Amino acid sequence: MSKENDEWFEGASDDDPDEEDLFEDDFASGFGGGPGSEGFEEDFESEIPRIDLGIEGLDEMIQGGVPERSLLVAMGAAGTGKTTFGLQYLQRGLETDQKAIYITLEEDREDVVQAATEKGWAFDEYIENDELAVVDLDPIEMANSLTSIRGDLPRLIDAFDADRLVLDSVSLLEMMYDDPAERRTEIFDFTRALKKAGVTTMLTSEAAEGNAYASRHGIIEYLTDGVFILQYVRSEFRETRLAIEIQKIRNANHSRETKPYEITNGGISVYQQANIF
């Protein structure tokens, strides 16, 4: 592997009585449970190793957990908490003695660590103990050297012995390609390399304008094993709320309900027993 590619991994470190109430001020107590909110049957057998995401309420919506080595994406508009989602996913792994890699194309390495610290997650300590690698990459440079990075990635993940990986955000990488055919090919090959690497990966992606269920370029949702939709839900009579939906998870039973969530000082909390509609 070239010295240049070695370097990218270094440090790797609203009150109308005729209108149904859509929202209550207090998420935790104001929403009633709805169909399917009682959970899954207790008996569950699977030979596939599974993991928790570490998102309170969301894990309870996935029977048995997410299959290991899955390629996942958290998709939403700006401000829906995609980066927090990814950080919290890594934190869960780190606190259960897994090793993790965080690749950011949007922020400096120090900003990522600071954001985690503000949530109470000691990323700096994990880095010092060689349990976490945080890498900041320029999206243009990554696109220019994607072929070599794609080839080296499985070996680098193996060398670090990583169990979880986050890439924030795949949308910036997609934007580097003007030709749609080239974009599809490069992103397909890159995601295939991630799946072959034997790591459970969480990507973040911007949603298409006006469609929360599609990514900006309409590619990544078809290449991933699991898709989490993070979106704003607006009511004429109440303030805008955040809601999450599991669009798909291969080889896993999961709730298909849309549930409210909040982003707090301690991360994302999904109110599994609450209803929006």
GUNU-598089 format. One record per residue: residue in one letter; x, y, z of N, C-alpha, C, O, CB in turn. Coordinates in steps of 0.001 Angstrom, whole numbers, plus 500000, padded with zeros to 6 digits. Glycine has a CB too. Example, Ala and Ser with C-alpha at 12.3 -4.5 7.8 and 13.67 -1.06 7.14 Angstrom:
2
A513190494310507800512300495500507800513200496700507800514236496681508465511308495527509046S512850497750507080513670498940507140512900500030507870513409501138508039514084499402505725
//
This chain:
277
M500847498808500000500000500000500000500874501230500000501907501266500667499047500012501214S500464502237499254501276503427499137501288504214500420500404504093501268500787504285498011K502341505045500539502455505898501722501262506855501803500777507159502893503784506693501693E500793507327500641499658508257500621498420507625501229497674508271501964499361508710499192N498208506340500910497030505672501438497204505302502891496226505168503626496719504443500631D498449505136503310498699504928504729498250506149505509497697506037506603500187504635504989E498498507325504927498238508558505644496753508789505872496370509341506904498827509719504895W495893508373504916494466508632505102493912507851506274492876508210506834493694508287503842F494608506771506649494125505950507755494801506310509059494379505847510119494341504486507457E495820507109509007496541507460510206495663508285511123494822509063510673497814508210509866G495880508099512444495110508814513412493761508190513545492861508634514258494995510259513048A493696507126512799492474506452512692491972506076514057491777505250514948492611505270511824S491929506883513729491431507170515059489956507461515124489425507718516204492159508300515617D450384522778517668449077523284516654446669522438517207445718522780516504449974522184514424D444327524469517797443889523260518479442559523048517878441618523725518292443853523370520073D442394522221516990441129521999516332440528520724516890441120519653516760441297521921514795P439267520831517557438702519628518159438344518584517126438209517404517449437485519976518967D438186519020515862437856518048514816439091517403514222439003516471513421437056518712513720E440228517907514621441481517372514080442109516439515093442234516795516265442463518510513710E442497515277514673443142514326515576444442514909516100445225515479515340443402512983514866D444672514765517408445926515242517978447070514406517452447124513195517671445888515202519516L447964515045516773449106514315516234450248514277517217451054513347517212449568514934514937F450317515286518059451475515383518919451071515742520338450013516327520572452451516404518375E451915515387521262451811515809522651453126516446523012454164516146522422451469514617523606D453074517349524008454294518054524380455335517122524957456534517299524739453985519144525369D454872516125525698455807515215526346455824513906525578454871513130525648455427514981527833F456889513659524853456976512432524064456795511192524922456027510294524579458307512365523343A457503511149526034457571509927526826456222509524527378455944508330527483458548510094527955S455352510495527744454088510150528376452881510557527541451780510061527778454004510793529728G453060511438526579451939512001525852451428511170524707450316511404524232452306513301525348F452202510202524242451774509378523123451233508051523627451797507449524540452932509149522143G450145507600523034449647506280523380450274505237522504450735505533521402448141506222523264G450294504003522994450843502920522200449912502581521063448702502787521162451097501693523060G450458502070519994449654501721518831449858500286518449450591499563519124449983502615517663P449224499854517381449392498481516909450853498157516688451596498934516087448609498256515624G451243497032517167452619496602516976453587497181517969454789496934517873453061496948515624S453096497948518926454021498577519861454344497686521042455146498060521898453453499877520352E453732496511521104453981495619522229455228494779522034455624494030522927452795494720522447G455834494900520894457073494167520671456847492893519891455754492656519378457731493847521982F457895492058519798457839490831519030457604489643519951457661489766521175459125490642518224E457344488510519356457240487295520146458568487023520826459630487345520294456819486099519270E458497486429522002459719486218522768460646485209522105461868485353522155459379485758524166D460060484184521482460893483156520879461513483677519592460817484093518666460076481886520607F462815483645519559463507484101518357464805483330518226465672483387519098463774485633518402E464923482613517129466124481835516901466771482276515600466103482449514580465808480329516873S468054482449515654468800482831514465470244482414514626470839482568515692468696484343514204E470792481890513560472204481522513586473089482687513176474314482592513248472458480332512673I472482483780512750473251484942512320473648485778513527472776486211514280472446485790511318P474918486014513728475336486903514827474740488289514629474700488802513511476887486992514912R474279488886515713473602490169515622474140491158516643474732490768517649472110489989515810I473931492430516376474412493478517265473310494504517524472358494621516753475655494162516668D473458495241518619472582496373518905473153497620518247474366497750518078472418496582520438L472274498523517882472730499793517322473155500763518411473997501632518189471637500418516471G472558500605519602472853501531520682471928502732520701472175503692521431474266501994520578I470860502691519905469869503769519877468671503333520715467925502438520318469434504113518404E468487503965521871467407503592522781466053503677522084465730504697521475467419504491524024G465258502605522172463953502551521529464005501969520133463103501233519733463359503915521473L465046502288519392465175501752518039465598500295518063465114499490517267466177502571517235D466490499958518964466913498561519062465733497647519375465681496511518905467995498406520133E464778498147520176463600497355520525462666497157519335461753496333519397462847498019521662M462878497885518281462058497755517072462645496746516089462073496494515028461910499110516390I463787496174516451464464495202515587464588493890516343465301493824517345465869495719515135Q463914492854515888463912491591516615465275490915516549465742490525515479462838490662516058G465890490787517690467171490090517762468371490945517450469492490581517807467159488949516846G468175492072516796469303492930516453469621492923514970469026492178514190470515492511517225V470560493756514602471001493869513207472058492810512916472985492652513711471559495290512913P471956492086511820472983491094511498474362491727511374474529492785510767472630490372510206E475333491061511956476705491542511826477110491606510356476582490878509516477673490638512609R478039492477510075478589492681508739477592493297507762477815493290506551479077491373508191S476494493827508291475527494513507428476070495870507000476902496470507682474172494683508151L475586496334505868475875497686505400474595498496505570473586498217504922476377497696503897L474639499492506437473458500250506830473596501714506433474703502210506224473224500131508338V472458502403506332472509503840506056471434504563506859470282504131506912472330504116504543A471825505659507477470900506571508150470691507742507205471633508476506905471448507047509564M469461507921506735469186508874505669468193509940506130467141509616506681468648508149504435G468527511200505906467628512270506319468110513629505867469205513766505322467467512264507809A467286514627506099467630515998505747468565516575506795468815515952507827466365516867505613A469071517741506531469954518402507482469231518637508802468077519066508824470469519731506909G469925518351509902469365518591511221468576517453511813468022517589512904468517519756511169T468507516321511113467750515184511642468584514280512541468064513312513095467186514372510504G469862514582512693470687513822513629471472512678513038471798511728513749469846513296514682K471783512740511762472503511630511135473886511414511740474288510281512003472635511875509648T474601512499511956475938512370512540475863511820513950476648510944514315476657513719512543T474928512323514753474733511799516110474387510321516070474850509548516908473628512579516841F473574509926515099473200508521514915474451507668514742474605506625515377472261508355513695G475336508131513874476565507386513626477477507333514830478024506276515146477300507984512476L477652508454515507478499508486516703477952507567517785478709506847518435478614509917517241Q476634507592517977476010506761519010476141505276518679476311504441519566474531507133519172Y476060504970517407476255503585516950477658503097517288477834501967517744476010503475515431L478642503937517068480013503556517414480195503455518915480858502539519399481007504556516839Q479609504395519666479733504382521119479238503064521698479845502526522624478959505548521730R478144502543521160477621501261521640478643500154521447478838499322522333476318500905520916G479278500142520322480293499128520104481483499299521022481978498324521586480747499153518681L481942500510521176483119500780522010482882500403523461483785499885524118483504502248521920E481682500655523974481403500335525372481174498843525595481045498395526734480195501111525847T481124498082524516481018496625524622482289495964524091482272494832523607479779496110523849D483387496704524199484721496184523869484922495862522397485739495006522059484985494956524666Q484195496531521525484458496416520102485357497569519667485430498600520337483136496404519291K486026497388518563486863498450518014486138499091516835485344498443516152488256497899517577A486417500362516608485624501106515636486454502104514846487503502568515295484501501825516332I485954502423513652486566503425512779485495504432512370484396504047511971487220502759511520Y485817505717512471484906506779512041485598507581510950486648508179511187484488507700513240I485016507595509760485561508358508640484621509520508350483445509312508050485749507458507374T485127510723508438484302511897508172484797512652506946485994512898506797484286512821509385L483881513011506087484190513826504917483685515247505110483805516077504209483578513211503651E483118515535506288482476516825506528483175517677507579483176518904507484481063516606506940E483767517034508574484306517764509711485762517405509966486273516411509451483480517488510949D486412518225510764487752517901511212487678516812512274486671516654512963488469519154511757R488751516081512382488841515010513373488547515526514778487823514887515542490225514366513333E489116516691515118488933517263516454487469517610516713486986517462517835489805518513516622D486764518068515687485347518419515844484494517183516112483526517239516871484835519144514593V484856516078515490484130514829515711484303514372517153483336514009517822484615513735514739V485536514396517617485819513982518990485111514898519983484561514430520981487336513984519253Q485123516203519710484456517165520586482948516934520626482335517022521690484752518591520127A482351516639519476480910516381519418480546515163520255479528515155520947480455516178517965A481380514140520189481147512945520996481320513248522475480526512798523302482092511820520575T482350514005522810482610514367524205481426515119524803481071514888525959483882515219524310E480816516008524038479665516775524514478457515889524799477565516273525554479292517834523495K478429514707524196477362513749524472477723512821525634476924511976526038477059512927523222G478927512988526160479362512138527259480065510878526813480197509929527586478201511773528094W480519510861525565481193509683525032482683509973524921483093510896524217480603509276523651A483471509199525603484910509474525732485696508996524523486524508092524640485459508816526984F485451509588523373486152509172522170487652509405522274488441508637521723485601509905520971D488050510461522978489482510728523111490193509591523828491312509231523464489712512037523859E489556509026524841490151507903525567490199506652524704491177505905524736489368507621526849Y489149506429523936489138505263523054490241505364522005490867504365521651487771505120522372I490469506565521519491542506774520543492890506499521183493735505818520602491501508207519979E493086507028522374494356506836523080494632505367523346495786504940523350494353507604524393N493582504595523567493728503168523846493699502316522583493598501091522659492638502714524785D493786502956521432493779502245520145492530501400519942492582500339519320495001501361520038E491411501875520468490131501194520279489267501898519231488297501333518726489379501115521606L489631503115518921488879503923517966489828504681517058490831505235517508487944504899518694A489501504698515784490245505497514812489285506496514188488239506116513662490911504596513716V489641507773514245488834508820513622489650509430512492490741509950512725488403509913514662V489139509372511295489859509823510108489066510911509400487903510705509053490131508645509152D489684512063509185489023513094508384489654513125506998490871513237506853489125514490509070L488806513025505993489262512989504609488584514085503805487417514406504028488987511615503980D489320514649502881488727515579501936487986514758500880488584513862500285489816516508501286P486698515036500627485940514218499675486535514190498275486433513183497574484535514716499595I487164515307497862487782515330496533488963514380496487489112513607495541488231516756496160E489803514438497514490956513549497564490522512091497648491130511218497029491847513901498751M489468511832498417488989510461498535488479509947497200488750508806496825487890510368499586A487735510794496474487222510384495167488357510117494195488310509162493420486287511451494599N489380510965494236490508510810493325491302509541493586491885508970492664491417512001493428S491327509098494835492105507900495174491211506753495625491661505853496334493118508222496267L489925506784495210488976505788495698489336504370495282489109503421496032487596506115495208T489896504227494089490261502886493632491289502253494548491141501096494942490797502935492208S492328502998494890493355502444495771492835502277497191493151501287497852494592503337495771I492042503231497668491470503114499013490554501903499091490565501167500078490696504394499394R489759501700498039488848500561498003489608499246498076489158498289498707487997500603496740G490745499209497435491541497998497467492193497753498806492346496606499228492583498051496415D492579498825499482493276498685500762492347498590501960492754498121503023494201499837500956L491099499032501801490199499140502938490003497844503724490099497864504951488886499620502467P489731496718503058489562495487503837490792495141504674490663494687505811489245494334502910R491977495354504116493191495039504865493385495989506034493809495574507113494406495087503951L493077497255505826493204498238506895492230497953508032492584498075509205492973499641506351I490997497570507683490002497226508699490450496004509476490285495927510693488629496976508059D491014495057508758491506493846509412492690494152510317492798493610511417491901492802508371A493569495017509853494742495373510652494342496083511936494961495866512978495688496256509842F493326496922511880492853497622513076491932496738513901491615497057515047492130498911512691D491502495621513311490585494681513965489261495356514296488710495157515378491219494111515243A488752496154513363487528496920513598486278496059513465486194495188512599487450498087512632D485313496319514334484015495654514291482937496551513693482000496074513053483606495216515685R483083497858513912482101498830513433482807499959512688483921500356513030481269499396514610L482124500465511653482669501575510879481545502539510523480424502123510232483382501063509598V481856503823510549480912504858510123481571505711509052482733506096509190480454505736511327L480835506010507982481275506969506970480238508085506901479081507849506553481465506282505566D480664509302507237479785510464507277480357511544506352481335512179506747479627511000508741S479837511792505188478626511231504643478908510731503234479750511278502521477484512267504650V478191509684502847478388509130501512477902510103500437478335510025499287477657507788501379S477009511014500807476492511989499839477592512885499293477598513223498110475406512843500480L478521513268500159479627514101499700480507513356498716481021513939497762480456514579500880L480678512070498951481458511262498020480741511162496678481375511276495629481712509857498600E479430510952496699478651510861495464478733512147494649478754512115493419477195510543495783M478780513271495345478809514570494661480086514798493870480131515678493010478642515680495664M481101514036494143482374514221493462482347513715492029483281513976491270483466513527494222Y481298512994491640481221512430490297480107513121489507478941513079489899480978510900490358D480471513747488409479490514448487580478703513493486694477525513714486416480181515489486722D479363512436486256478711511480485365477910510460486179478492509771487017479757510762484477P476591510339485962475762509417486748476221507966486675476185507246487673474340509504486286A476651507539485490477093506153485342478356505898486152478474504873486823477337505823483867E479295506828486087480519506688486867480210506715488358480794505958489134481516507798486510R479289507591488757478905507675490165478356506340490658478752505853491717477864508784490373R477445505750489888476853504473490287477909503389490403477918502615491361475780504049489292T478793503338489427479830502303489433480768502450490616481059501474491307480626502347488141E481240503658490851482188503887491940481566503610493303482200502991494158482706505314491891I480337504059493514479678503841494805479349502366494989479447501840496098478394504691494913F478960501696493907478695500262493998479955499505494396479928498677495307478156499728492663D481044499787493721482294499093494030482771499398495448483291498518496133483374499481493025F482593500638495884483017501016497229482193500292498291482754499779499259482902502529497416T480877500244498126480040499563499117480298498058499110480216497405500151478554499844498847R480606497516497949480924496090497884482201495783498651482300494756499321481064495635496428A483166496670498551484409496500499305484151496560500799484752495797501556485427497567498908L483278497441501237482940497542502655482286496255503150482580495788504250482010498738502900K481399495685502337480719494458502754481690493286502822481562492410503677479572494131501796K482654493278501920483640492205501937484617492331503092485281491363503463484395492182500639A484702493524503658485691493779504708485323493140506035486157493099506940485863495260504900G484107492642506180483737491948507404483446492857508572483578492442509724484805491017507782V483054494089508306482760495051509355481308495502509210480787495567508096483737496266509293T480655495812510322479284496320510266479354497829510078479819498551510960478473495945511563T478890498300508924479092499691508529477807500506508566476754500055508116479683499749507147M477915501709509108476812502669509094477228503864508244478182504566508581476427503119510547L476523504097507151476734505274506324475696506329506695474623505993507197476652504919504812T476004507578506456474981508619506551474781509190505157475716509243504358475385509742507577S473546509621504868473242510126503533472183511217503611471242511132504400472771508986502613E472349512236502785471326513269502667470132512705501901470303511987500916471891514534501960A468924513033502355467715512637501638467487513581500463467945514724500465466487512633502584A466770513080499463466436513914498312465486515032498742464681514854499655465800513062497182E465584516152498097464704517270498431463250516908498123462913516568496989465120518542497653G462403516984499133460989516693498952460624515232499053459451514883498915460554517197497652N461609514353499293461333512916499420462240512307500470463411512034500204461519512193498065A461708512093501657462512511559502758462924510116502533463820509617503213461749511666504054Y462280509434501583462528508011501383463502507720500247463674506566499854461234507311501118A464118508730499739465108508552498677466334509380499001466231510476499551464528508948497295S467489508849498656468719509601498855468858510638497748468115510620496766469947508657498885R469795511521497914469965512628496963470187512128495541469667512711494589471137513509497384H470948511062495392471247510540494056470533509220493769470718508646492696472744510351493899G469723508732494704468927507536494465469732506278494261469328505396493503468072507743493295I470872506183494930471747505023494751471880504203496025471614503001496028473120505472494289I472288504848497092472755504128498273471684503268498930472011502233499511473283505099499271E470415503664498857469364502873499501469188501507498852468647500590499470468049503627499462Y469642501365497606469541500081496920470766499201497151470722497998496894469346500305495438L471835499779497622473080499032497814473283498576499248474202497807499529474251499871497389T472446499036500145472624498732501565471659497653502044470627497396501423472439499992502396D472019497032503159471183495990503758470105496568504659469055495953504848472039495023504548G470355497736505211469403498368506123469308499855505872470318500520505640469796498113507566V468082500383505920467866501811505692467014502389506821465910501915507088467188502056504316F467540503408507469466826504098508541466467505500508050467350506285507704467687504160509854I465172505812508020464692507100507528464493508057508701463662507816509577463374506928506732L465250509129508707465115510173509718464472511379509039465001511902508058466509510547510363Q463321511820509570462611512879508863461869513830509798461618513514510961461640512274507892Y461526514998509264460671515953509965459210515611509664458853515345508516461003517426509542V458367515621510707456928515437510528456252516728510956456367517146512108456386514205511349R455551517354510027454954518661510304453438518570510442452776517867509678455315519649509199S452901519280511415451466519369511633451055520833511567451821521716511951451061518736512995E449847521087511081449355522461510980449148523076512358449178524296512526448048522502510188F448935522192513350448561522682514672449629522490515737449483523006516845447319522011515111R450676521778515442451710521505516438453082521801515860453246521966514651451637520044516920E454049521865516740455399522118516268455945520908515527455493519781515732456314522484517433T456901521150514680457522520082513900458235519099514813458930519492515750458503520661512875R458057517830514529458719516777515299459627515954514388459539516013513161457675515865515990L460490515194515029461359514267514312460788512862514411460273512470515458462801514312514871A460877512110513336460363510742513327461320509830512584462014510247511657458968510685512687I461342508577513011462230507592512391461425506392511914460434506008512535463329507145513379E461853505816510829461218504624510275462296503692509743463272504135509138460205504995509155I462110502411509973463026501419509412462463501001508059461437500324507989463205500174510373Q463125501400507007462632501074505669462901499615505328462065498941504727463280501985504624K464070499142505716464388497731505489465582497326506329466441498147506649464667497462503999I465626496041506684466832495411507223466817493976506724465924493206507078466891495484508814R467770493618505928467824492254505409468102491270506536468898491537507437468898492132504314N467429490129506467467623489047507438467272489466508862467909489020509816469056488567507393A466264490316509006465822490726510340464350491120510300463894491779509365466683491901510869N463610490702511336462245491177511504462296492531512204463055492723513153461381490153512312H461488493454511730461525494773512347460176495467512227459376495156511345462617495629511712S459943496400513118458735497209513074458755498079511824459812498540511394458605498079514345R457580498300511248457468499187510093456730500482510454456324501249509581456746498472508946E456573500699511739455899501910512192456849503103512207458063502951512343455306501697513579T456280504269512068457042505502512187456933505984513624455833506144514152456535506587511186K458068506211514247458082506566515663458806507892515891459753508216515173458747505455516483P458363508657516886459020509932517191460334509727517916460524508740518626458106510811518027Y461226510663517730462485510615518474462934512027518798462460513002518215463579509868517671E463851512111519735464438513386520109465950513270520108466506512192520318463928513844521485I466600514384519871468052514468519997468334515269521258468016516456521332468722515130518722T468924514624522240469172515254523534470668515369523777471483515012522926468501514457524670N471012515871524951472426515974525318473086514608525414474312514506525354472574516708526640G472289513557525562472839512211525665472690511386524412472947510182524422472198511499526781G472274512024523322472142511289522070470699511211521592469860512028521971472699509899522228I470424510220520757469091510029520180468292509044521015468800507988521389469190509536518725S467040509384521309466111508484521988464860508349521133464228509342520775465758509003523418V464508507092520808463313506806520024462205506367520969462424505512521828463592505716518947Y461009506950520817459883506610521688459055505525521019458083505795520314459009507864521997Q459474504286521264458910503130520584457424502932520885456677502477520018459674501892520973Q456987503267522098455597503069522486454704504245522091453505504226522369455509502843523975A455259505245521462454504506447521114454016506422519676454617505786518810455351507677521341N452921507122519435452370507250518093452487508677517584452436509631518360450914506806518074I452640508810516305452606510131515696451262510343515009450636511393515154453766510303514691F450829509334514261449588509478513499448433508808514211447307508828513715449746508895512099
//
